[in-house]
Amino acid sequence: MNPALEFNRALVEKYDRPGPRYTSYPTAPQFHQAFAVDDYQRAAHDSNQAAVPKPLSVYIHIPFCKSLCYYCACNKIITQKTHRATEYLNYLKREINMQAALFDSTRKLTQLHLGGGTPTYLTHEQLADLMQHLHQAFDMDDSDNHEFSIEVDPRTISAEQIRALRGLGFNRLSFGVQDFDPQVQAAVNRVQSEEQVYELVAAARQAHFKSVSVDLIYGLPLQTVASFDVTLSKIIALRPDRIAAYSYAHLPELVRAQRLIRPEDMPPPERKLELLELTIRRLTEAGYVYIGMDHFALPEDELARARANGTLQRNFQGYSTHADCDLIGLGVSSIGKVGDSYSQSVKELSQYYARLDQGLLPVHRGYRLSADDLLRREVINDLMCHGRIEFAKFEARHGIRFGEYFAEALAQLQTLVQDGLVQLHDDALVLLPQGHLMMRSAAMAFDAYLGGEQKGRFSRTV
């Protein structure tokens, strides 16, 4: 087990409670509808006026799936009617034009991510058309130093299409595997063979993708330690550059699709901790570096190098190696981060179309950060990405005395200090090896909005 991560079952159980993932701060429950289109336009204008405008990042949400995965809580539309994607792309291109007009044409687009839903629901021709339109609207970085990624459902794509994605400029792939066990796959209605995945990963290697990632989920119905150990062995043999191992949040009262999972098939709570401990042990023994949260990477991967040299970033897509960008969200339900603001588009397809038909951006709600928000966001980011907070950095940048400003937060952290998760020095706060798994609990001490009413909105922290 690498020195940055230790698993203590008793402490994991103690701190495994609901809390934010901190892909943003403040978190999404603080977004409100008083933030409107004119606020977003003002944020874009102000971002253009910065002394050195940030590069641009684009997230595009493709909501369609051909079949329903019972565990999935994403915003999605299950349909076999592929013509619906054609209509969606026509509207998406309208939004691309409207968004691009808000940003200086000299600003380079260095980061692109297609998520869903199922981005590979789109045909190669549709993806090519979308990429061409992005090139026409934005100054796309074509140097291959960019980070252009796409989520792939192995059931919806061939090896030939993988190679075609590389030709379109994508250089990172994320394969949704979840579990190789046939019984588990049947229980969540996502049946795919390991041969499919192996063939596609081999094609990605041959096409020289810079990074191949695999997503796993632990805590799914019918999973056992023995069965998931087999899946982990197969994934380790596959040797993806990155592995994301997510904890399954079973909330059938909130997620309708999850009601299709038989309650008697769900593993007991202690099983999830056994699966987590197994995952950490197997992956770290296989040489993977724990990046943070649910993410692991090979030592030579850019993500591991960024963690080692202190340049790791965190945004709505999780951990990133790229410098902080202004993030433009495109498509239904997408979230953006421009300047000192967050924004989210409408969640219903009919509303998305109606807004664009009226010539309006589909911004539904958002948030403009205060000076205190910006300070706390930086503190939480340093903790989540680097495992330490250097007080002098924030005192110089924000004109505060760290110990005085965050006296309440530091007092809340005393329990973590006593449990050997955190060290508090005169000049820094440092996560200890067994505290890395509980970094969300440490970050929560700096969250000014985290009341009891809000805690129920989040997944468990471990």
Buried (B, 14 or more C-beta within 10 A) or exposed (E): EBEBBBBBEEBBEBBBBBBBBBBBBBBBBBBEEEBBBEBBBBBBBEBBEEEEBBBBBBBBBBBBBBBBBBBBBBBBBBBEEEEBBEEBBEBBBBBBEBBBEBBEEEBBBBBBBBBBBBBBBBEBEBBBBBBEBBEEBBBBBEEEEBBBBBBBBBBBBBBEBBBBBBEBBBBBBBBBBBBBBBEBBEBBBBEBEBEBBBBBBBBBEEBEBBBBBBBBBBBBBBBBEEBBBEBBEBBBEBBBBBBBBBBBBBEBEEBEBBEBBEEEBBBEEEBBBBBBBBBBBBBBEBEBBBBBBBBBBBEEBBBBBBBEEEBBBBBBBBBBBBEBBBBBBBBBBBBBBBBBBBBBBBBEBEBBBEBBEEEEBBBBBBBBBEEEBBBBBBBBBBBBBBBBBBBEBBBEEBEBEBEEBBEEBBEBBEBBBEBBBBBBEEEBBBBBBBBBBBBBBBBBBBBBEBEEEBEEEBBBBB
